[in-house]
Amino acid sequence: MTDDSDANDQPDWAAYQNLTPTAQTCLLLVASYDGDAWRGLIAQAAQEGLEVSDRHARRSLADLESTGLVESTGPNKHRQTYSVTDDGREVLTGMRESLGRTLE
């Protein structure tokens, strides 16, 4: 890929650049709970860190799920737990590498 590629030519790991700050935070929080993250916990933590509404944090989780970066499981939709997918791990790797380059 060349430097003058458009946004549609980005590698999958660069998808983090298109995530909102709330979605980025939710993805990081799901990863930090290693498959044990439930919707209310993630929404609460995102709210505290970003001062966003519960609805906005939950919407970000739904968006992450629809794009395939996280997946949910659980006995019912009120207590869904989330885990990061392989695509989500690739996005997290891209975030880490970008931060590393910035801090060098």
N, CA, C and O atoms as a printed pandas DataFrame, in Angstrom:
     atom_number atom_name residue_name chain_id  residue_number  x_coord  y_coord  z_coord
0              1         N          MET        A               1    0.838   -1.175    0.000
1              2        CA          MET        A               1    0.000    0.000    0.000
2              3         C          MET        A               1    0.883    1.238    0.000
3              4         O          MET        A               1    1.897    1.288    0.697
4              5         N          THR        A               2    0.502    2.215   -0.768
5              6        CA          THR        A               2    1.289    3.432   -0.845
6              7         C          THR        A               2    0.730    4.485    0.087
7              8         O          THR        A               2   -0.385    4.360    0.592
8              9         N          ASP        A               3    1.518    5.522    0.308
9             10        CA          ASP        A               3    1.102    6.572    1.217
10            11         C          ASP        A               3   -0.103    7.351    0.712
11            12         O          ASP        A               3   -0.839    7.936    1.508
12            13         N          ASP        A               4   -0.317    7.364   -0.616
13            14        CA          ASP        A               4   -1.418    8.144   -1.150
14            15         C          ASP        A               4   -2.694    7.321   -1.320
15            16         O          ASP        A               4   -3.592    7.734   -2.053
16            17         N          SER        A               5   -2.791    6.187   -0.670
17            18        CA          SER        A               5   -3.991    5.353   -0.735
18            19         C          SER        A               5   -5.145    6.057   -0.051
19            20         O          SER        A               5   -4.953    6.810    0.903
20            21         N          ASP        A               6   -6.358    5.801   -0.554
21            22        CA          ASP        A               6   -7.507    6.400    0.108
22            23         C          ASP        A               6   -7.955    5.539    1.285
23            24         O          ASP        A               6   -7.410    4.461    1.525
24            25         N          ALA        A               7   -8.957    6.029    2.014
25            26        CA          ALA        A               7   -9.405    5.358    3.239
26            27         C          ALA        A               7   -9.903    3.951    2.981
27            28         O          ALA        A               7   -9.794    3.097    3.860
28            29         N          ASN        A               8  -10.446    3.682    1.803
29            30        CA          ASN        A               8  -10.956    2.345    1.506
30            31         C          ASN        A               8   -9.840    1.329    1.311
31            32         O          ASN        A               8  -10.088    0.124    1.355
32            33         N          ASP        A               9   -8.620    1.796    1.097
33            34        CA          ASP        A               9   -7.491    0.900    0.904
34            35         C          ASP        A               9   -6.729    0.628    2.191
35            36         O          ASP        A               9   -5.688   -0.028    2.157
36            37         N          GLN        A              10   -7.218    1.111    3.317
37            38        CA          GLN        A              10   -6.527    0.907    4.581
38            39         C          GLN        A              10   -6.523   -0.570    4.944
39            40         O          GLN        A              10   -7.500   -1.278    4.699
40            41         N          PRO        A              11   -5.427   -1.034    5.527
41            42        CA          PRO        A              11   -5.436   -2.413    6.036
42            43         C          PRO        A              11   -6.429   -2.520    7.189
43            44         O          PRO        A              11   -6.779   -1.520    7.815
44            45         N          ASP        A              12   -6.875   -3.739    7.460
45            46        CA          ASP        A              12   -7.881   -3.952    8.498
46            47         C          ASP        A              12   -7.471   -3.387    9.852
47            48         O          ASP        A              12   -8.313   -2.866   10.583
48            49         N          TRP        A              13   -6.177   -3.482   10.199
49            50        CA          TRP        A              13   -5.753   -3.019   11.514
50            51         C          TRP        A              13   -5.891   -1.509   11.659
51            52         O          TRP        A              13   -5.926   -1.003   12.781
52            53         N          ALA        A              14   -5.969   -0.779   10.549
53            54        CA          ALA        A              14   -6.081    0.676   10.619
54            55         C          ALA        A              14   -7.513    1.127   10.880
55            56         O          ALA        A              14   -7.772    2.328   10.960
56            57         N          ALA        A              15   -8.438    0.200   11.014
57            58        CA          ALA        A              15   -9.842    0.537   11.235
58            59         C          ALA        A              15  -10.045    1.347   12.506
59            60         O          ALA        A              15  -11.059    2.033   12.631
60            61         N          TYR        A              16   -9.113    1.291   13.454
61            62        CA          TYR        A              16   -9.259    2.046   14.692
62            63         C          TYR        A              16   -9.352    3.537   14.408
63            64         O          TYR        A              16   -9.966    4.275   15.178
64            65         N          GLN        A              17   -8.755    3.985   13.323
65            66        CA          GLN        A              17   -8.784    5.406   12.989
66            67         C          GLN        A              17  -10.202    5.877   12.689
67            68         O          GLN        A              17  -10.509    7.061   12.831
68            69         N          ASN        A              18  -11.058    4.964   12.280
69            70        CA          ASN        A              18  -12.435    5.315   11.959
70            71         C          ASN        A              18  -13.387    5.138   13.136
71            72         O          ASN        A              18  -14.579    5.421   13.017
72            73         N          LEU        A              19  -12.870    4.673   14.271
73            74        CA          LEU        A              19  -13.703    4.484   15.459
74            75         C          LEU        A              19  -13.795    5.788   16.239
75            76         O          LEU        A              19  -12.831    6.549   16.313
76            77         N          THR        A              20  -14.956    6.033   16.816
77            78        CA          THR        A              20  -15.103    7.189   17.697
78            79         C          THR        A              20  -14.279    6.956   18.960
79            80         O          THR        A              20  -13.932    5.815   19.265
80            81         N          PRO        A              21  -13.963    8.010   19.691
81            82        CA          PRO        A              21  -13.258    7.806   20.964
82            83         C          PRO        A              21  -14.013    6.868   21.909
83            84         O          PRO        A              21  -13.399    6.075   22.622
84            85         N          THR        A              22  -15.338    6.961   21.910
85            86        CA          THR        A              22  -16.126    6.068   22.769
86            87         C          THR        A              22  -15.979    4.623   22.317
87            88         O          THR        A              22  -15.821    3.726   23.146
88            89         N          ALA        A              23  -16.030    4.391   21.012
89            90        CA          ALA        A              23  -15.875    3.027   20.496
90            91         C          ALA        A              23  -14.475    2.498   20.778
91            92         O          ALA        A              23  -14.317    1.328   21.128
92            93         N          GLN        A              24  -13.465    3.335   20.631
93            94        CA          GLN        A              24  -12.101    2.909   20.946
94            95         C          GLN        A              24  -11.999    2.517   22.413
95            96         O          GLN        A              24  -11.407    1.491   22.748
96            97         N          THR        A              25  -12.577    3.334   23.285
97            98        CA          THR        A              25  -12.551    3.043   24.714
98            99         C          THR        A              25  -13.288    1.746   25.022
99           100         O          THR        A              25  -12.803    0.924   25.800
100          101         N          CYS        A              26  -14.453    1.561   24.419
101          102        CA          CYS        A              26  -15.223    0.331   24.651
102          103         C          CYS        A              26  -14.443   -0.892   24.181
103          104         O          CYS        A              26  -14.434   -1.920   24.858
104          105         N          LEU        A              27  -13.788   -0.789   23.027
105          106        CA          LEU        A              27  -12.990   -1.911   22.522
106          107         C          LEU        A              27  -11.857   -2.236   23.493
107          108         O          LEU        A              27  -11.612   -3.406   23.788
108          109         N          LEU        A              28  -11.172   -1.222   23.985
109          110        CA          LEU        A              28  -10.097   -1.441   24.959
110          111         C          LEU        A              28  -10.633   -2.052   26.248
111          112         O          LEU        A              28   -9.996   -2.931   26.829
112          113         N          LEU        A              29  -11.791   -1.598   26.697
113          114        CA          LEU        A              29  -12.369   -2.135   27.935
114          115         C          LEU        A              29  -12.786   -3.592   27.767
115          116         O          LEU        A              29  -12.555   -4.407   28.660
116          117         N          VAL        A              30  -13.394   -3.927   26.638
117          118        CA          VAL        A              30  -13.770   -5.323   26.401
118          119         C          VAL        A              30  -12.518   -6.192   26.419
119          120         O          VAL        A              30  -12.515   -7.269   27.015
120          121         N          ALA        A              31  -11.464   -5.730   25.771
121          122        CA          ALA        A              31  -10.211   -6.497   25.733
122          123         C          ALA        A              31   -9.623   -6.659   27.137
123          124         O          ALA        A              31   -9.086   -7.715   27.470
124          125         N          SER        A              32   -9.725   -5.622   27.949
125          126        CA          SER        A              32   -9.118   -5.698   29.280
126          127         C          SER        A              32   -9.850   -6.663   30.206
127          128         O          SER        A              32   -9.260   -7.160   31.166
128          129         N          TYR        A              33  -11.120   -6.935   29.937
129          130        CA          TYR        A              33  -11.870   -7.893   30.745
130          131         C          TYR        A              33  -11.801   -9.307   30.175
131          132         O          TYR        A              33  -12.380  -10.230   30.748
132          133         N          ASP        A              34  -11.111   -9.488   29.073
133          134        CA          ASP        A              34  -10.799  -10.799   28.498
134          135         C          ASP        A              34  -11.994  -11.742   28.424
135          136         O          ASP        A              34  -11.961  -12.837   28.986
136          137         N          GLY        A              35  -13.050  -11.318   27.730
137          138        CA          GLY        A              35  -14.208  -12.170   27.533
138          139         C          GLY        A              35  -15.191  -12.175   28.676
139          140         O          GLY        A              35  -16.207  -12.868   28.616
140          141         N          ASP        A              36  -14.909  -11.418   29.713
141          142        CA          ASP        A              36  -15.764  -11.377   30.881
142          143         C          ASP        A              36  -16.443  -10.020   31.034
143          144         O          ASP        A              36  -16.916   -9.674   32.116
144          145         N          ALA        A              37  -16.489   -9.258   29.949
145          146        CA          ALA        A              37  -17.061   -7.921   29.998
146          147         C          ALA        A              37  -18.551   -7.989   29.732
147          148         O          ALA        A              37  -18.982   -8.574   28.738
148          149         N          TRP        A              38  -19.321   -7.409   30.590
149          150        CA          TRP        A              38  -20.757   -7.362   30.326
150          151         C          TRP        A              38  -21.143   -5.932   30.028
151          152         O          TRP        A              38  -20.478   -4.984   30.444
152          153         N          ARG        A              39  -22.236   -5.802   29.297
153          154        CA          ARG        A              39  -22.655   -4.517   28.723
154          155         C          ARG        A              39  -22.690   -3.384   29.750
155          156         O          ARG        A              39  -22.155   -2.310   29.473
156          157         N          GLY        A              40  -23.283   -3.575   30.898
157          158        CA          GLY        A              40  -23.391   -2.516   31.891
158          159         C          GLY        A              40  -22.046   -2.063   32.425
159          160         O          GLY        A              40  -21.826   -0.871   32.640
160          161         N          LEU        A              41  -21.154   -3.002   32.638
161          162        CA          LEU        A              41  -19.821   -2.682   33.141
162          163         C          LEU        A              41  -19.053   -1.833   32.124
163          164         O          LEU        A              41  -18.433   -0.834   32.489
164          165         N          ILE        A              42  -19.096   -2.227   30.866
165          166        CA          ILE        A              42  -18.394   -1.482   29.826
166          167         C          ILE        A              42  -18.992   -0.088   29.680
167          168         O          ILE        A              42  -18.259    0.898   29.602
168          169         N          ALA        A              43  -20.317   -0.002   29.643
169          170        CA          ALA        A              43  -20.976    1.300   29.505
170          171         C          ALA        A              43  -20.631    2.208   30.684
171          172         O          ALA        A              43  -20.368    3.395   30.496
172          173         N          GLN        A              44  -20.631    1.658   31.894
173          174        CA          GLN        A              44  -20.315    2.455   33.076
174          175         C          GLN        A              44  -18.876    2.956   33.029
175          176         O          GLN        A              44  -18.619    4.127   33.307
176          177         N          ALA        A              45  -17.944    2.088   32.682
177          178        CA          ALA        A              45  -16.536    2.482   32.635
178          179         C          ALA        A              45  -16.297    3.524   31.542
179          180         O          ALA        A              45  -15.529    4.465   31.743
180          181         N          ALA        A              46  -16.944    3.364   30.400
181          182        CA          ALA        A              46  -16.793    4.341   29.313
182          183         C          ALA        A              46  -17.367    5.685   29.734
183          184         O          ALA        A              46  -16.783    6.730   29.448
184          185         N          GLN        A              47  -18.500    5.662   30.408
185          186        CA          GLN        A              47  -19.113    6.900   30.880
186          187         C          GLN        A              47  -18.185    7.640   31.833
187          188         O          GLN        A              47  -18.016    8.855   31.729
188          189         N          GLU        A              48  -17.587    6.907   32.755
189          190        CA          GLU        A              48  -16.711    7.529   33.746
190          191         C          GLU        A              48  -15.461    8.104   33.096
191          192         O          GLU        A              48  -14.978    9.161   33.500
192          193         N          GLY        A              49  -14.937    7.408   32.088
193          194        CA          GLY        A              49  -13.716    7.876   31.445
194          195         C          GLY        A              49  -13.929    8.966   30.419
195          196         O          GLY        A              49  -13.040    9.785   30.187
196          197         N          LEU        A              50  -15.106    8.986   29.797
197          198        CA          LEU        A              50  -15.340    9.929   28.698
198          199         C          LEU        A              50  -16.481   10.905   28.936
199          200         O          LEU        A              50  -16.721   11.787   28.111
200          201         N          GLU        A              51  -17.181   10.760   30.044
201          202        CA          GLU        A              51  -18.347   11.590   30.322
202          203         C          GLU        A              51  -19.349   11.543   29.166
203          204         O          GLU        A              51  -19.783   12.579   28.660
204          205         N          VAL        A              52  -19.705   10.328   28.761
205          206        CA          VAL        A              52  -20.716   10.113   27.729
206          207         C          VAL        A              52  -21.933    9.460   28.366
207          208         O          VAL        A              52  -21.859    8.937   29.478
208          209         N          SER        A              53  -23.034    9.494   27.663
209          210        CA          SER        A              53  -24.249    8.885   28.192
210          211         C          SER        A              53  -24.162    7.363   28.109
211          212         O          SER        A              53  -23.415    6.801   27.308
212          213         N          ASP        A              54  -24.945    6.725   28.960
213          214        CA          ASP        A              54  -25.041    5.269   28.944
214          215         C          ASP        A              54  -25.500    4.804   27.557
215          216         O          ASP        A              54  -24.984    3.827   27.015
216          217         N          ARG        A              55  -26.456    5.505   27.010
217          218        CA          ARG        A              55  -26.985    5.148   25.688
218          219         C          ARG        A              55  -25.895    5.215   24.615
219          220         O          ARG        A              55  -25.818    4.347   23.746
220          221         N          HIS        A              56  -25.057    6.248   24.682
221          222        CA          HIS        A              56  -23.982    6.392   23.697
222          223         C          HIS        A              56  -22.962    5.255   23.818
223          224         O          HIS        A              56  -22.504    4.718   22.809
224          225         N          ALA        A              57  -22.616    4.899   25.031
225          226        CA          ALA        A              57  -21.663    3.804   25.234
226          227         C          ALA        A              57  -22.256    2.481   24.751
227          228         O          ALA        A              57  -21.561    1.691   24.112
228          229         N          ARG        A              58  -23.509    2.236   25.045
229          230        CA          ARG        A              58  -24.160    1.003   24.597
230          231         C          ARG        A              58  -24.282    0.971   23.075
231          232         O          ARG        A              58  -24.143   -0.089   22.465
232          233         N          ARG        A              59  -24.537    2.113   22.467
233          234        CA          ARG        A              59  -24.614    2.194   21.003
234          235         C          ARG        A              59  -23.248    1.882   20.400
235          236         O          ARG        A              59  -23.162    1.203   19.377
236          237         N          SER        A              60  -22.198    2.366   21.017
237          238        CA          SER        A              60  -20.842    2.082   20.532
238          239         C          SER        A              60  -20.549    0.591   20.601
239          240         O          SER        A              60  -19.931    0.040   19.690
240          241         N          LEU        A              61  -20.987   -0.070   21.675
241          242        CA          LEU        A              61  -20.819   -1.520   21.776
242          243         C          LEU        A              61  -21.571   -2.232   20.657
243          244         O          LEU        A              61  -21.056   -3.172   20.052
244          245         N          ALA        A              62  -22.781   -1.782   20.390
245          246        CA          ALA        A              62  -23.568   -2.391   19.315
246          247         C          ALA        A              62  -22.883   -2.183   17.957
247          248         O          ALA        A              62  -22.872   -3.083   17.118
248          249         N          ASP        A              63  -22.320   -1.005   17.753
249          250        CA          ASP        A              63  -21.604   -0.731   16.504
250          251         C          ASP        A              63  -20.361   -1.614   16.376
251          252         O          ASP        A              63  -20.071   -2.133   15.298
252          253         N          LEU        A              64  -19.632   -1.781   17.476
253          254        CA          LEU        A              64  -18.454   -2.650   17.455
254          255         C          LEU        A              64  -18.854   -4.084   17.123
255          256         O          LEU        A              64  -18.148   -4.787   16.400
256          257         N          GLU        A              65  -19.985   -4.501   17.656
257          258        CA          GLU        A              65  -20.460   -5.851   17.377
258          259         C          GLU        A              65  -20.881   -5.986   15.911
259          260         O          GLU        A              65  -20.590   -6.998   15.273
260          261         N          SER        A              66  -21.556   -4.980   15.384
261          262        CA          SER        A              66  -22.018   -5.064   13.992
262          263         C          SER        A              66  -20.862   -5.022   13.006
263          264         O          SER        A              66  -20.983   -5.549   11.900
264          265         N          THR        A              67  -19.742   -4.406   13.378
265          266        CA          THR        A              67  -18.571   -4.387   12.497
266          267         C          THR        A              67  -17.666   -5.597   12.709
267          268         O          THR        A              67  -16.666   -5.758   12.010
268          269         N          GLY        A              68  -18.016   -6.449   13.675
269          270        CA          GLY        A              68  -17.260   -7.676   13.879
270          271         C          GLY        A              68  -16.022   -7.541   14.742
271          272         O          GLY        A              68  -15.169   -8.428   14.737
272          273         N          LEU        A              69  -15.907   -6.447   15.484
273          274        CA          LEU        A              69  -14.726   -6.262   16.333
274          275         C          LEU        A              69  -14.904   -6.876   17.717
275          276         O          LEU        A              69  -13.924   -7.239   18.368
276          277         N          VAL        A              70  -16.148   -6.994   18.165
277          278        CA          VAL        A              70  -16.460   -7.698   19.405
278          279         C          VAL        A              70  -17.632   -8.627   19.120
279          280         O          VAL        A              70  -18.371   -8.441   18.154
280          281         N          GLU        A              71  -17.787   -9.624   19.976
281          282        CA          GLU        A              71  -18.940  -10.515   19.871
282          283         C          GLU        A              71  -19.539  -10.682   21.253
283          284         O          GLU        A              71  -18.842  -10.625   22.266
284          285         N          SER        A              72  -20.847  -10.889   21.269
285          286        CA          SER        A              72  -21.519  -11.020   22.553
286          287         C          SER        A              72  -22.114  -12.410   22.686
287          288         O          SER        A              72  -22.498  -13.055   21.711
288          289         N          THR        A              73  -22.172  -12.834   23.925
289          290        CA          THR        A              73  -22.800  -14.101   24.265
290          291         C          THR        A              73  -23.545  -13.888   25.571
291          292         O          THR        A              73  -23.327  -12.887   26.253
292          293         N          GLY        A              74  -24.380  -14.774   25.908
293          294        CA          GLY        A              74  -25.068  -14.672   27.190
294          295         C          GLY        A              74  -26.435  -15.305   27.139
295          296         O          GLY        A              74  -26.973  -15.563   26.062
296          297         N          PRO        A              75  -26.994  -15.553   28.301
297          298        CA          PRO        A              75  -28.286  -16.230   28.375
298          299         C          PRO        A              75  -29.439  -15.364   27.882
299          300         O          PRO        A              75  -30.449  -15.895   27.421
300          301         N          ASN        A              76  -29.313  -14.063   27.968
301          302        CA          ASN        A              76  -30.346  -13.166   27.456
302          303         C          ASN        A              76  -29.706  -11.842   27.070
303          304         O          ASN        A              76  -28.540  -11.602   27.380
304          305         N          LYS        A              77  -30.450  -10.993   26.405
305          306        CA          LYS        A              77  -29.843   -9.761   25.917
306          307         C          LYS        A              77  -29.604   -8.723   27.003
307          308         O          LYS        A              77  -28.972   -7.701   26.734
308          309         N          HIS        A              78  -30.074   -8.942   28.191
309          310        CA          HIS        A              78  -29.832   -7.994   29.272
310          311         C          HIS        A              78  -28.511   -8.251   29.999
311          312         O          HIS        A              78  -27.999   -7.365   30.683
312          313         N          ARG        A              79  -27.967   -9.434   29.858
313          314        CA          ARG        A              79  -26.710   -9.755   30.536
314          315         C          ARG        A              79  -25.699  -10.303   29.552
315          316         O          ARG        A              79  -25.006  -11.277   29.846
316          317         N          GLN        A              80  -25.611   -9.698   28.408
317          318        CA          GLN        A              80  -24.654  -10.154   27.410
318          319         C          GLN        A              80  -23.234   -9.879   27.883
319          320         O          GLN        A              80  -22.946   -8.846   28.487
320          321         N          THR        A              81  -22.371  -10.817   27.595
321          322        CA          THR        A              81  -20.952  -10.603   27.837
322          323         C          THR        A              81  -20.276  -10.450   26.486
323          324         O          THR        A              81  -20.751  -10.965   25.473
324          325         N          TYR        A              82  -19.181   -9.747   26.487
325          326        CA          TYR        A              82  -18.490   -9.416   25.246
326          327         C          TYR        A              82  -17.059   -9.916   25.268
327          328         O          TYR        A              82  -16.422   -9.993   26.319
328          329         N          SER        A              83  -16.570  -10.253   24.092
329          330        CA          SER        A              83  -15.169  -10.584   23.925
330          331         C          SER        A              83  -14.706  -10.009   22.589
331          332         O          SER        A              83  -15.512   -9.750   21.695
332          333         N          VAL        A              84  -13.416   -9.818   22.472
333          334        CA          VAL        A              84  -12.831   -9.252   21.263
334          335         C          VAL        A              84  -12.635  -10.369   20.239
335          336         O          VAL        A              84  -12.174  -11.458   20.583
336          337         N          THR        A              85  -12.982  -10.099   18.994
337          338        CA          THR        A              85  -12.796  -11.066   17.915
338          339         C          THR        A              85  -11.370  -10.965   17.376
339          340         O          THR        A              85  -10.600  -10.097   17.787
340          341         N          ASP        A              86  -11.033  -11.853   16.461
341          342        CA          ASP        A              86   -9.712  -11.773   15.822
342          343         C          ASP        A              86   -9.540  -10.437   15.099
343          344         O          ASP        A              86   -8.470   -9.831   15.158
344          345         N          ASP        A              87  -10.586   -9.982   14.420
345          346        CA          ASP        A              87  -10.514   -8.673   13.761
346          347         C          ASP        A              87  -10.310   -7.564   14.783
347          348         O          ASP        A              87   -9.555   -6.622   14.543
348          349         N          GLY        A              88  -10.984   -7.678   15.920
349          350        CA          GLY        A              88  -10.815   -6.691   16.979
350          351         C          GLY        A              88   -9.396   -6.677   17.521
351          352         O          GLY        A              88   -8.850   -5.613   17.812
352          353         N          ARG        A              89   -8.792   -7.861   17.660
353          354        CA          ARG        A              89   -7.395   -7.924   18.120
354          355         C          ARG        A              89   -6.464   -7.276   17.104
355          356         O          ARG        A              89   -5.478   -6.640   17.476
356          357         N          GLU        A              90   -6.778   -7.439   15.820
357          358        CA          GLU        A              90   -5.960   -6.807   14.779
358          359         C          GLU        A              90   -6.055   -5.282   14.873
359          360         O          GLU        A              90   -5.060   -4.577   14.702
360          361         N          VAL        A              91   -7.253   -4.789   15.145
361          362        CA          VAL        A              91   -7.440   -3.351   15.316
362          363         C          VAL        A              91   -6.682   -2.860   16.547
363          364         O          VAL        A              91   -6.043   -1.809   16.500
364          365         N          LEU        A              92   -6.747   -3.607   17.643
365          366        CA          LEU        A              92   -6.009   -3.235   18.850
366          367         C          LEU        A              92   -4.501   -3.217   18.600
367          368         O          LEU        A              92   -3.791   -2.352   19.113
368          369         N          THR        A              93   -4.021   -4.170   17.815
369          370        CA          THR        A              93   -2.602   -4.195   17.462
370          371         C          THR        A              93   -2.232   -2.937   16.684
371          372         O          THR        A              93   -1.179   -2.344   16.917
372          373         N          GLY        A              94   -3.099   -2.533   15.763
373          374        CA          GLY        A              94   -2.862   -1.302   15.008
374          375         C          GLY        A              94   -2.835   -0.086   15.907
375          376         O          GLY        A              94   -2.018    0.815   15.718
376          377         N          MET        A              95   -3.735   -0.056   16.893
377          378        CA          MET        A              95   -3.748    1.049   17.847
378          379         C          MET        A              95   -2.433    1.099   18.626
379          380         O          MET        A              95   -1.843    2.164   18.805
380          381         N          ARG        A              96   -1.989   -0.065   19.081
381          382        CA          ARG        A              96   -0.749   -0.127   19.863
382          383         C          ARG        A              96    0.442    0.321   19.030
383          384         O          ARG        A              96    1.281    1.089   19.501
384          385         N          GLU        A              97    0.516   -0.155   17.799
385          386        CA          GLU        A              97    1.644    0.206   16.940
386          387         C          GLU        A              97    1.636    1.694   16.603
387          388         O          GLU        A              97    2.691    2.327   16.552
388          389         N          SER        A              98    0.470    2.240   16.377
389          390        CA          SER        A              98    0.365    3.675   16.084
390          391         C          SER        A              98    0.805    4.507   17.290
391          392         O          SER        A              98    1.543    5.482   17.146
392          393         N          LEU        A              99    0.348    4.115   18.469
393          394        CA          LEU        A              99    0.765    4.816   19.681
394          395         C          LEU        A              99    2.276    4.699   19.886
395          396         O          LEU        A              99    2.933    5.664   20.276
396          397         N          GLY        A             100    2.815    3.518   19.622
397          398        CA          GLY        A             100    4.263    3.317   19.760
398          399         C          GLY        A             100    5.054    4.232   18.833
399          400         O          GLY        A             100    6.060    4.814   19.239
400          401         N          ARG        A             101    4.600    4.358   17.588
401          402        CA          ARG        A             101    5.284    5.251   16.642
402          403         C          ARG        A             101    5.181    6.702   17.095
403          404         O          ARG        A             101    6.133    7.469   16.956
404          405         N          THR        A             102    4.033    7.073   17.634
405          406        CA          THR        A             102    3.834    8.442   18.092
406          407         C          THR        A             102    4.742    8.754   19.276
407          408         O          THR        A             102    5.250    9.870   19.386
408          409         N          LEU        A             103    4.946    7.807   20.141
409          410        CA          LEU        A             103    5.740    8.033   21.347
410          411         C          LEU        A             103    7.239    7.907   21.133
411          412         O          LEU        A             103    8.024    8.240   22.021
412          413         N          GLU        A             104    7.638    7.432   19.973
413          414        CA          GLU        A             104    9.081    7.266   19.718
414          415         C          GLU        A             104    9.774    8.593   19.538
415          416         O          GLU        A             104   10.984    8.633   19.316
